[in-house]
Each structure stands twice: as structure tokens, then as C-alpha cells.
Amino acid sequence: MWLRRPPVTNLYSSALFVGWGCVLLCIVLEKLYPNAIGATAGGMTGFATMVVAHQLSLSGDTLEMMRAVLDSNFWLATHVIVITIGYSATFLAGFLAIIYVFRGVFTKSLDRDTAKTMERMVYGIVCFATLFSLVGTILGGIWADQSWGRFWGWDPKENGALLIVLWNAIILHARWGGLARTRGIMAMAIFGNIVTSWSWFGTNMLGVGLHSYGFMDAAFNALVTFVTVNLLIIALAYFPSGKWRSASKLSRA
């Protein structure tokens, strides 16, 4: 199959690809910032995506018949690959932010220098995610024009892809304009996990639109759980900074 098709053709293979994308980006981060944060994030995201892939494989067929509209090696190798790399990067930014919050709240290991380094890591990954999400969305519109005769139809999946681009752009503008400081940027990056999970899975289960693949009870419950956990972590990020276990180190000049 690898010789005949690009590596992303269904939800199961997309989970594997997102995992590989996150891990490869973490290797680059570890090379640029040899502080073990990239390695930790790579382990977390790799494990999480393998769990998702395992759950998606329980139907028994991971190489099911491809939908007719996807039967295009060119667009699978361009739009689908690029947009999935955007998923990988956005998720990775969110998981890096989760590491920041957990280290700050529950340990005394987060000092000012580490916090600034993690902010730069998240910023770089969000820039990368914005580029690939934007290019992937534009390529998807071109594919839609060729397949369905319109560039944009406000389909839920199209809206989900646009939301990822817009949310990443909002994060960047909040940082550039000084509208959010480190904790705010981290909280926004974590919310990016929710936006991306909605585009990846949620839009498929609405039962409307050309990208709808049908409602899945198990996937819906998992999605709700994932969203709830991320919202709780965002709330934790805004726990009074003086109560963080790393508060003394973060306050030092």
C-alpha cells in the first residue's frame, strides 16, 4: 500500500500519521532545545495517537474500501498530507502547553528560563501549524472545486479546517500584540487541541455535509472526554500563579 498510496487514506491511518508527525517535530525540537521537553512531548503524543489508532482499528478493517472522492493519489499526497501535518503541529503545541502547566502547578522544576524556552517552542510550532493548515485548506478548496464544482461550500469539515487556521492566527496575533502573556498563550494553545479534535473527528459525526462519515458513539464519548479534560487543564492554567509550586522560581528576575 505504501508504494501505491500516500500514507493517509482514512481516520485510522491519519492517527498514525499525526503520531509520526508529532514525534518527528519533537526530534527537531530536541535538537534545537536539548532540554528533554521535546523528547517528553514526543513520548506523550506518540502514545496518545497510538491509543487513538488502536481504538479506530477495533472495527477490524484498517484498510477499508476508499471513498470515491478520495481516489486521487495527487490530492492525497498534497491536501491530505499537508492538512494532517497541520493537525500534528497544532496538537503538539497544545501538548507542550500542557507540559508547561503541569510542571508549573505540580512541580518546582519550572523556572523563568525554562518557561521562556517553552514559550518559544510553542510559538515556533504554532507558526509551523498555521502555515501547513492554511496551505492545506487552500489545497482542499482547489480539490473541492475540481470534484464538486465549488471552491468553498461551508461544509462542516471545511469550516473545521478554517477554524484551525483562524485559531492559530489568533494565537500568533495575541503574542505579537502583547494581548496574552506566557500563561495566556499556553491556555490558547491547549484550546487548539479542542479545535483540532473537532475538525478531525467532530465534523465527521454531524451527519451533514460531503465529509460526514457517520455518527460513532464510542468516538463521540471519547471526543467529549478529550474536550472536557482539556478545558479542565485550561482552568488549571489560570489557577492563581502564587499557588503554583514553581511560583518562587517563576517570579525570580
N, C-alpha and C positions, 0 to 999 in steps of 0.2 A: 504493500500500500504506500509506503514512504516514497517508492520510486515512481508511483503513478499519481499520487495525490499530495497536496500540501498537508501539513500535519494537523490542521484544524478543519474538521468536517461536521462535527456535532458537539453537543454540550459536554459529553464525556471527554473527547479529545481537547476541547477548549480548556477544561480544567487542568489537564496535563500540561498544556502549553502555557497557561498562566503560571503554573508552578515553576516550569523551566525558566520562563521569562523573569520571574521574581528572583530565582536563585542566581541566574547569570548577572542580573543587575546588582545583586548583593556581592557577588565576587568582585565586580568593578568598584563598588563602594569600599569593600575591604582593602582593595589595592590602594585606593585614594586616601582612605582613612583607616589605617591599621589599628583599630581600637576594639575589635571583636563585635562591634554593634552590627556591622553588615553580615557577619557570619551568624549571629544570633537571629537577625531578621530573616536570613535565608533559610535557616532551620525551621523557624516558625511558619513562614509562608509555604515552604515546601511541604511540611507536614499537613498543614491545613488544606492545601489544594489536593493532596493525595487522599485525604479523608473525603473531600467532595467528590473526587473522581471515583472512589470506591463506592460511595452511595449511588452515584449515577450508573455504575456498572451492575448494580443488583438486578436490573431488568433482564440480564443475561445476554444481551447483544450490544456490544460496544462498536460494532461496525455495521449498523443497520443501513437499509437502503437510503441513499442520499435523496433529499428532496430535489425536485426537478430544477428549481431556480438556483440551487447551489451547484449544479453540474457544470461548473466552469473553472478549470484549473487556473486561468488567469486571474479571475476575481477572488478566488480562494487564496491565491498566493499574494494578492495585493491588499484588497479591502479587509478581508477576514483576518489575515495575519497582522496587519498594521493596527486594526482596531483592538485585537486581542493583546497586542503588546501594550496598548494604551491602558487596557484593564490591568495588566500586570503591574505597570508602573504606578497607577493610582492606588491599587491595593497595597503595594509596597510602601508608598508614602504614608498610608494610614497605619500600617503595622509598625513602621518606625516611630510614628507619633504615639502609638500605644506603649511601646517600649519606654519612650520618654516619660509618659505619665506614670507608668508603673514604677520606674526607677525613682522618680521624684517623690511619689507618695509613699511607697512602701520600703525604700532603701535609703541609705545615706551616701550612695555612690554617685549621685548626680551633682556635679559642681558646675560653676559658670562656664568653664571652658568646654566641658562635655555638652552642656546644654546648647551652646552656640554652634558646636560642631554638628550636633543632631539637627539643629535648625537649618544649617547649610545643606545637610544631606537631604532633608525633606524638601527644601526649596529646589535643589537640583533635580530630584526625582519628579516633582510636580511640573517643572519646566519640560522635562522629557515626556511626561504623560500628556501634557497639553498639546505638544507638537504631534505626537502619534495619534491621539484621539481626534484632533482636528483634521489631520490628513486622512485618517481612516474614515471619518464621517463624510468628507467630501468625496472620497472614492466610492463610498456606499451610495451617495446620491447619483454619481455617474452610472454605477451599475443599475440602480433603480430606473434611471432614465432609459437605459438600453433594454431592461427586462420588462418594465411596466409602463413605459412611456411618460414618466414624470420624475423629475429630479427629487422632489420633496413632497410627501403626502401627509405629513403629520401623523404617520403611523407610530404607535407606542414605542416600537424599537428604535425608530429614527429619533423620536423625542428623547428616549433614554440616552442615546449616544450624544445628542446635543447637550443634555444636562451634564454629562461628564465634562465636556469641553467648557461649558459655562462655569461649572463649579470650580474646576482647576484654574480658570481665568480669574475668578473671584478671589481665590486664594492668593494668586500672584499679585493682583491689584491691591489686596488688603496689606500685603507685605510691602510692596513698593510705596504705597501711600501712607504707611505707618498707621493704618487703621486697626491693625491687630499686632500684638507683640508675640513673643515666643509661644506662650500658652495658647493664645487665640489661634495662631497658625496651626498648632498641633491639633487643637479641637476641630478645626475646619478640615484638616487632613483626615482625621478619623471619620468625620461625616462623609468624606469622599468614599469610604468603604460602603456606606449605605447607598449612596447614589450609584456606585458601580454595580453593586449587587442587584439593585433594582433594574438597571439596564441589562445586565447579564441574564438574570433569571426572572425577575418580576414581570417584565413586559411580555415574556413568553406565555405567562399563565393567565393573561387577561381574557383570552378567548376572542379578542378582536384584533384586526389588523392582519397584514400579509405575513408578519413574522410570528404569529401566535402558533405555538406548538402544543397547546392543550394544558389544562389545569392539572397539576400534580400535587396531591395532598401532602405527601412527605416533603416535597421541595418547598411547599408553601410554609409548612410548620418550621422547617429549618431556616427559611428566609426571615420569618418573623422573629425567631430566636436570635439570629445573627444581628438583625436590626436593633433589637432590644438590648443586647449585650453592648453594642457599640454606643447606643445612647447613654447607657449607664457609665461607660468609660468616659464619654464626653462630660457627663455630670461630675465624674471624679476629677477630671482635669480642672474644673472650676472650684474644687474644694479649696477653702482658704489656704493661700500659699504658706502662711505661717504655720499651718498644721502639717505640711509635708515633712517627711522625715529628713529630706535633703534641704530643708528651708535654710539652715545655717550656712551651708556651702553655697547655695544659690545667691544668698544675699551678700556674700563677700565680694569686695571690689577686686 
